[in-house]
Structure formats: structure tokens, C-alpha cells
């Protein structure tokens, strides 16, 4: 568990000893892993009660401990609760990129499944922010280092300004988790590009459809997660609009900044959702193009076989005619009869071949 005090342009790391009261200025940030929250939940509840901000509802405690909970938003009269599932490539997944020359289907399947969607919980009080992270989540350490760097900088104005309240810090962390989708986007784009090349390569005999099915299922899962994220942030924005304008705990300007930052987070989620849907459409189009190309190649083969059958059909008719068991057939007793019949067959075959060639029934079609 890590405790931080943020006030003005100062960012101070506090010892792990739980404070007895709120500081005179600023707000507290309490960050812990899900396992630590499970073990220290009674102590944290007593701390929140002692700080006069109110304890967490038992149902919300269960939500923060649930590793399978989708993104959602809930609120009480003394705090807001946001559970946000992060989208990121799993640790070590960068080494699973498939090389187009030496890649294997096994590594492709591993790379497509290398996705981490663990939930991060935020309990936003007036002057306290409680965050519950997965054990392997780097968001806590990243923001602790980032805020410390911002506080030590001489210029604390503009975009480098420290969060003014717990809600501001929560939105910054959510926005960072959404932006971390860029790493996952590059991973999925490269893997789907590899599969598309295999599908559309006429020399490739693509047979491992399980990889393509896994990738489509992954994209469907990401779409569901993004929709839950969008719904949760939209509910937060709706609740933010219902805050009273005469609230002394938060000036009007800070509320407007929260609305702007919330809409920015929502826009980023919309972009992520749009990209996931484009990847889905691209994968679907690749499958359709694969079957279209397969059907086109089948049609070419059938056209060639049909033309050959049409060429040899009159030749079979001639050989069948002169093969009948009659004595009075023409040319049957002539010394050059066989050569005349052979010449007739060659002329007919060449004529039909030339005719079908001019009709583009033989050979590759012009482009």
C-alpha cells in the first residue's frame, strides 16, 4: 500500500502508517493492490471512517475485489465508484510478433491471446482517492513517478499541473489506461495483417482456421470491453452534470475542467472502439476475399476443363464414327484415309483452340 499527499504544486509520499486525520490542504491518494485491499479492508474502512469521509459500502468492496467485473460506474451520497478494465498487451507479448518469413502458427495464436484486461477500481471521495490495482499493474508506479517529477519541476503550470482533486487524478489515470491501448493496437494490427497475407496469398494453403477464429473472438471481446468502458464513463459524465453548482468543496472552474477531461476520455474510448470495429471489418473482409479468390481460382480451373472437353468432343465423335463395324465407311479402305482423318482432327482441334483463345476462355485474363 502506498499513500500520497497532493496539495497545490507539492506531491509527498507518506509512510505506510495510516494517518489519523486529513491534511489541512489538498487530498490523499491511497493506492494498493487487490490482494492488499483484501487483507487490509477492515483497516481501510476504519481509516475512511476516521477521516470523516465515510466507509465503503460492502457491495462496492466486493466489486473492488472481483477480478472479472466489467467496467461500470456507481455512486453514493459521499463517494463515487468507477471500475475500469484496462486494455494492454500482456507482459512479454512484444516478443510474440510473427515474422512473416519465419513465423509459425503457434506463435501467432500465442500473440493473439496476449491481452490483459484486468480491472482497476477507483473510489472517489471529496478529499480522498482510493485506487485498487491488479498485482502486475504498472499504473500506480507510473503515476507516482510522474507526479513526483511534475512536482519537482520548476514549471508547474499548464498541462504539467498537478491534479487539483481526486476526480482529476482518477480521470488522468483512466485516460492513461485508454492510451495504453496503442501498444495492443499495434500487436493486433500486425497479427491480423499476417493472417490477411496468408489468406490472400495464392501460393499459401491456409488451413489453420482456429487462429482466425481466436482473433475474431478476441476482437469481439475487446469490443464488449470498450462498450462497457464507454457506458461507465458516460454515466460518470451524467453524474458529474448533476453535481450542485454551489458546492463549496469544488469551485465551478474545477468542475468545468473535470467535464472537459471526462469528455476527452470518452472521445479516446470512442476512438479505441472505432479501431476495434475497423479491425473486425478488416478480418471479415479478408475472409470474404479469401473465399472469393478461392471461388475465382475454381472457376478458372473449371473453365479450362470445360474448354478442353469442348475441344476433344468432336475428336471423339470422329474416332467413334470411323470405329464403327461397317465395310462401306468413307476412307476406310483408302491408303491415305487415316492421314485424312488425322488431318481433319488436327484442323478441328486447332480451330476450336484458336476460337476459345480469342474468346479468352484459355490463358490468363487481361488486366
WODAVEN-V7377 format. One record per residue. N is the residue number from 0. PHI is phi as a letter, one per 20 degrees, with the letter a starting at -180 (NA if undefined). Layout:
n:phi
N:PHI
N:PHI
This chain:
n:phi
0:NA
1:c
2:c
3:c
4:d
5:d
6:b
7:m
8:d
9:d
10:c
11:d
12:e
13:e
14:f
15:f
16:f
17:f
18:f
19:e
20:b
21:f
22:f
23:f
24:c
25:m
26:b
27:d
28:d
29:d
30:d
31:b
32:e
33:f
34:f
35:f
36:f
37:f
38:f
39:d
40:g
41:f
42:f
43:f
44:f
45:f
46:f
47:f
48:f
49:f
50:f
51:m
52:d
53:n
54:f
55:f
56:f
57:g
58:f
59:f
60:f
61:f
62:f
63:f
64:e
65:e
66:f
67:d
68:f
69:f
70:f
71:a
72:c
73:b
74:b
75:c
76:f
77:c
78:a
79:d
80:c
81:c
82:d
83:c
84:e
85:f
86:d
87:b
88:f
89:f
90:g
91:n
92:f
93:f
94:e
95:e
96:f
97:e
98:f
99:f
100:e
101:c
102:f
103:c
104:f
105:f
106:f
107:f
108:f
109:f
110:f
111:f
112:e
113:e
114:c
115:d
116:c
117:f
118:e
119:c
120:d
121:c
122:d
123:d
124:e
125:f
126:c
127:c
128:c
129:d
130:d
131:d
132:d
133:f
134:f
135:d
136:e
137:e
138:f
139:f
140:f
141:f
142:f
143:f
144:f
145:f
146:f
147:f
148:f
149:f
150:f
151:e
152:f
153:f
154:e
155:d
156:d
157:m
158:f
159:e
160:f
161:f
162:g
163:e
164:b
165:g
166:f
167:f
168:f
169:f
170:f
171:f
172:f
173:f
174:f
175:f
176:f
177:f
178:f
179:f
180:f
181:g
182:f
183:f
184:f
185:f
186:f
187:f
188:f
189:f
190:f
191:f
192:f
193:f
194:f
195:f
196:f
197:f
198:f
199:e
200:f
201:f
202:e
203:e
204:d
205:f
206:c
207:e
208:f
209:f
210:f
211:f
212:f
213:f
214:f
215:f
216:f
217:f
218:f
219:f
220:f
221:f
222:f
223:f
224:f
225:f
226:f
227:f
228:f
229:f
230:f
231:f
232:f
233:f
234:f
235:f
236:f
237:f
238:f
239:f
240:f
241:e
242:f
243:f
244:f
245:e
246:f
247:f
248:f
249:b
250:f
251:f
252:f
253:f
254:f
255:f
256:f
257:f
258:f
259:f
260:f
261:f
262:f
263:f
264:f
265:f
266:f
267:f
268:f
269:f
270:f
271:f
272:f
273:f
274:f
275:f
276:f
277:f
278:f
279:f
280:f
281:f
282:f
283:f
284:f
285:f
286:f
287:f
288:f
289:f
290:f
291:f
292:f
293:f
294:f
295:f
296:f
297:f
298:f
299:f
300:f
301:f
302:f
303:f
304:f
305:f
306:f
307:f
308:f
309:f
310:f
311:e
312:f
313:f
314:f
315:f
316:f
317:f
318:f
319:f
320:f
321:f
322:e
323:f
324:e
325:c
326:e
327:d
328:f
329:f
330:m
331:f
332:d
333:f
334:f
335:d
336:f
337:f
338:f
339:f
340:f
341:f
342:f
343:f
344:f
345:f
346:f
347:f
348:f
349:f
350:f
351:f
352:f
353:f
354:f
355:f
356:f
357:f
358:f
359:m
360:e
361:c
362:n
363:f
364:f
365:f
366:d
